[in-house]
C-alpha cells in the first residue's frame, strides 16, 4: 500500500492528472514520501505513454493512415495532449536550462538565470527545436508504420524518465533548496529506489523488443543513454551538480534521442512490427 501511495504521489507531482479529494488525503504528503516516489518516475512514464499512444493511434485512425500528413498531424496533436497531461513540467525545465547555459558563463550567473521564470531567447530556441525534433521523428516513425510509432512512444516515455534518477544518484543538488520544487530530491536516492525504477522499465523494454526487434531496442536505449550522458556531463562541468530543471532537460533530451535511435534502425534496416495487442 505504501508503494501505491508513493506512485500516486509521483503522478500528482509530475502530471496534471487529478489525484485529489479523498484519494489525495489517503496518499498523504511528506518530503520523505516525495523522495521515495522518485523510484516510480518511470511508472509515471507508463501513464503518459498510454495517453500519448492512444492519442496518436486514435488520430491516425480518424484521419486515415494512408493520408500523407496523417503521421505528422498525429505527432503534433498527441504531443499537445501529453504536454497538457504533464503540465509542460519537463519542457519548462528544458527552457530554463537552455536560458541559463546559453546566457551565463559563471556558475552562479547560470543558476541565477535558471531561477528566472521568464523565458529568454535560448529557452525559446530550445523549445522550438525540441518540439520540431519530436514532431519530425514521430512523423517519420509513423510513416514507417503505426505500430512503430506506438511502441516508440511507450519506450521513449518510460526509459527517458529513468535517466534523470542517475543524475540524482550521482550529482549533488545545487539549486536553491529553500524554494526549489526538487528540494526533497536533493538527497541522493537509494540504490534500492534506483533498482525499483529500473524494474519499471523492464516490461516496456521487453515488449518493445518483442515488437520491433533487439536492434531497434538497442539503438533506442543507446541513443537515449548518450543523450542523457551528454547532459550529465554538461551539468557536471558547468554546474557541478543538478537542479530540478536539469532533471526535466535530461528527460526531454533522452526521449528525443530514443525516437532517433528507432528511426535510424527503421530507416536503415526496416522493421516489421506487430501492434501492441498482438504482442500481448
C-alpha positions, 0 to 999 in steps of 0.5 A, spaced: 500 500 500 505 504 501 508 503 494 501 505 491 501 511 495 508 513 493 506 512 485 500 516 486 504 521 489 509 521 483 503 522 478 500 528 482 507 531 482 509 530 475 502 530 471 496 534 471 492 528 472 487 529 478 489 525 484 485 529 489 479 529 494 479 523 498 484 519 494 489 525 495 488 525 503 489 517 503 496 518 499 498 523 504 504 528 503 511 528 506 518 530 503 520 523 505 514 520 501 516 525 495 523 522 495 521 515 495 516 516 489 522 518 485 523 510 484 516 510 480 518 516 475 518 511 470 511 508 472 509 515 471 512 514 464 507 508 463 501 513 464 503 518 459 505 513 454 498 510 454 495 517 453 500 519 448 499 512 444 492 512 444 492 519 442 496 518 436 493 511 434 486 514 435 488 520 430 491 516 425 485 512 425 480 518 424 484 521 419 486 515 415 493 512 415 494 512 408 493 520 408 500 523 407 500 528 413 496 523 417 503 521 421 505 528 422 498 531 424 498 525 429 505 527 432 503 534 433 496 533 436 498 527 441 504 531 443 499 537 445 495 532 449 501 529 453 504 536 454 497 538 457 497 531 461 504 533 464 503 540 465 509 542 460 513 540 467 519 537 463 519 542 457 519 548 462 525 545 465 528 544 458 527 552 457 530 554 463 536 550 462 537 552 455 536 560 458 541 559 463 547 555 459 546 559 453 546 566 457 551 565 463 558 563 463 559 563 471 556 558 475 552 562 479 550 567 473 547 560 470 543 558 476 541 565 477 538 565 470 535 558 471 531 561 477 528 566 472 521 564 470 521 568 464 523 565 458 529 568 454 531 567 447 535 560 448 529 557 452 525 559 446 530 556 441 530 550 445 523 549 445 522 550 438 527 545 436 525 540 441 518 540 439 520 540 431 525 534 433 519 530 436 514 532 431 519 530 425 521 523 428 514 521 430 512 523 423 517 519 420 516 513 425 509 513 423 510 513 416 514 507 417 508 504 420 503 505 426 505 500 430 512 503 430 510 509 432 506 506 438 511 502 441 516 508 440 512 512 444 511 507 450 519 506 450 521 513 449 516 515 455 518 510 460 526 509 459 527 517 458 524 518 465 529 513 468 535 517 466 534 523 470 534 518 477 542 517 475 543 524 475 540 524 482 544 518 484 550 521 482 550 529 482 549 533 488 543 538 488 545 545 487 539 549 486 536 553 491 533 548 496 529 553 500 524 554 494 526 549 489 520 544 487 526 538 487 528 540 494 526 533 497 530 530 491 536 533 493 538 527 497 541 522 493 536 516 492 537 509 494 540 504 490 534 500 492 529 506 489 534 506 483 533 498 482 525 499 483 525 504 477 529 500 473 524 494 474 519 499 471 522 499 465 523 492 464 516 490 461 516 496 456 523 494 454 521 487 453 515 488 449 518 493 445 523 488 443 518 483 442 515 488 437 520 491 433 526 487 434 533 487 439 536 492 434 531 497 434 531 496 442 538 497 442 539 503 438 533 506 442 536 505 449 543 507 446 541 513 443 537 515 449 543 513 454 548 518 450 543 523 450 542 523 457 550 522 458 551 528 454 547 532 459 550 529 465 556 531 463 554 538 461 551 539 468 557 536 471 562 541 468 558 547 468 554 546 474 557 541 478 551 538 480 543 538 478 537 542 479 530 540 478 530 543 471 536 539 469 532 533 471 526 535 466 532 537 460 535 530 461 528 527 460 526 531 454 533 530 451 533 522 452 526 521 449 528 525 443 534 521 442 530 514 443 525 516 437 532 517 433 535 511 435 528 507 432 528 511 426 535 510 424 534 502 425 527 503 421 530 507 416 536 503 415 534 496 416 526 496 416 522 493 421 516 489 421 512 490 427 506 487 430 501 492 434 501 492 441 495 487 442 498 482 438 504 482 442 500 481 448 
